[in-house]
Amino acid sequence: MVSLKSFFNPVSLTMAMLAGAMLPLQAQAKDVRDITGEVVSVPDHPQRIILGEGRLIYALEPLEGRHLFDHIVGWQGEFREADTQNYEQMLKTFPEAAHVAVIGRTTADTISPEKVLDLHPDLAIFSTTGHGPGQSGDVTARLRAAHIPVLFVDFRQDPVKTTVPSMLILGQALGREAEAKAYTDFYEERLKAIRSVVETIPEAQKPTVFINMLAGARQSCCHTAGRGNMGAFIEAAGGRNIAASLLPGYIGDVSAEMVIAQDPDVLILDGTRGPGPSGPGLKMGSQVTPEMAEASLNSLLQAPELAGLKAVRNGRAYGIWHTFYDSPFNILAIEVMAKWFYPERFKDLDPEADRSLVQSRFTAMPNSGTYWIKAHVQ
């Protein structure tokens, strides 16, 4: 028979009260409204995070600093394939990245829901569009069925509109509100300064622009951005993106004949090839010197569909890092485009200085590599 006295033992009572007080802390969660408008219950300071795309790691850099990989247990493998040299540079700074489980290759259908669940995540961070699991995909459905919160952000489809809210969402979810605000304050300050100039320019005086994405790396010309993605950077910087009226979506393909007929004032090529013999394409990013980048750009501009364009003849052809298309650091792409489009109006704008500032203040990565380049007039 159990003595009633044991139930009123002061030590037992104190321990029971402490245990009861701790339970709400262990179960504590916060409601976060993601970029789709969904309210997601996120655990306080999640400990096991899955990234639906590997390149979402860029969005966590300004928030986590030296603790970037403390809680990442899985990510998709497209980062190491699509941006090899930047992945290799990240490994040098964060060797622990090599031990993060790879949940898939470069498409959503390569991701195993079972493998994701075996990692016991307490938060999944996915992009609304791109290479990873979609909003209605099997992986997302399985995670939700297992009561694992799935948080959606966007740096790809409508980045000028959604980069700031996406960073603030991540800051709230990870308990890094101050860090998120520091970055978004910087972002909004730079964007506001560019817009204040661009808004004074009549539409007819703005240059027409075409961007050939992953130039030379695809079988045919031309993969490009319409209303959104890199096209949104062009418009924010004061250019008229000729593909905006040619594509039904934010990314797609147009024919070389169409580009020749439009004959844009400015031509931009993008890419992520490394310095080694990694196939055709624009060399850009970590480990790439300006000389390598310029040589690869000049070589690509010799293609028959590009060589005769007035942008090439007039020295208004440029190269840029492709991964800006899916990164919160896209403000640098907007800055450099504004400088290219209106060198006289943006004399005081210094994208290189801001790149150094970003890499010293908002990342733990070294300030190395080439992320944009101007073609040499032959």
Steps between C-alpha positions, in 0.01 A plus 500: 500500500635842402521749782315826448796667665715438191268715292565796727875450539648853454785372279264298281262792475778739402630262231150454364449874482831551320418225253162654436655841450743362244241332282363819343856609416575170327176519305522872426437596140432817304266569212679624190315612188707384202525662156193309375289641785488167684530522879755243610562392861880500531686365804694748706859493370469198264788256535469277190436693178450370145562730202290420193776652283866506595534859385257611769812493716577846357185632668619370837846659476398848622302338783728228635853625429760255635218273620375446144502120511427444869147378433491403129451123476399466134494686171451438131812438293442756225734748672811287454409427137370837384750724681795269554778745578289698748408174672869409517579842649227451758654164595829675577326737740251244633647147471193369682296568184644178356315301765154642430278226359412541131128436458488520119684611188377794289125436467213446742429149370844382616420579864401205716235587761617201705857632508377841608287352778788279617693819580232592759480869401312746716481759218510488120577815302390480136486737201166569338653417160822354368686172532360387833170364634201706399207618705283206393773239451522160666788600729309799634186293552690225684674748729174672587335164565782431746432837669835643390467873426575602140584867444501648150710798387575652158821643361436377145160577351433859611825581684486880510163475674563194719866508606444732796189323636665160448803607703277635776304172500822302542620736771178446694507122454864466609494752780727732301272800469775757563731345241220485244412865558865605464517337157159616380575856611812493283306347211215750515733798533688405183183417306336828602804698381487332159126542464520869587708551185328249271153641572602834346594343165230496230419150378600583143850598616567173677727253317360176366671202662525127440653245735621165365502276805751213523642621173686235304410227748172414328444344162345806342448870554333643694394420856383817670283670762167670437292676765687398812831341593793671320243695301389667823860610564516654152181697561602611850826628354316704238518276196224381267519123494407395145409147613229627738246512216629184332468246781184379675693430820794640690756269338499340156658487155483732201650441159826651385310651207276687742799643687660609172174665391469686831872600492524619863705799614657293779588131503569306821627142516505301821668182621671315784787312335812457709859573398575144387406331171138448604337537161353794309347790684581822677768470768370685801503478878749387761852411379444676166734791416382802300725386214336156491153652512572751224658239274203267536255786440681618187503142369126459551429830325648358180194278457324590171174593673677747730799637311298731275287657774547874546555445873811298417619744233447799731682349798185450708531126559557366852526184704355425844483216752201279429428418865389856569176369346427304821681685777421777750821666385318593178516867603857494369373392158252787501776744596741391228227500235403855596864598464519333159177659374569853631871552575459878515196497729658247737854636525497465877355149503776247583382139464851365567515683831159364592607148405791536742263637762258209455775242523659659806183589691241244393696184419796308638632431150816662361469787254629320192396426146331692219126560494461739206710613206488730197587361160809629324414668172681310224 
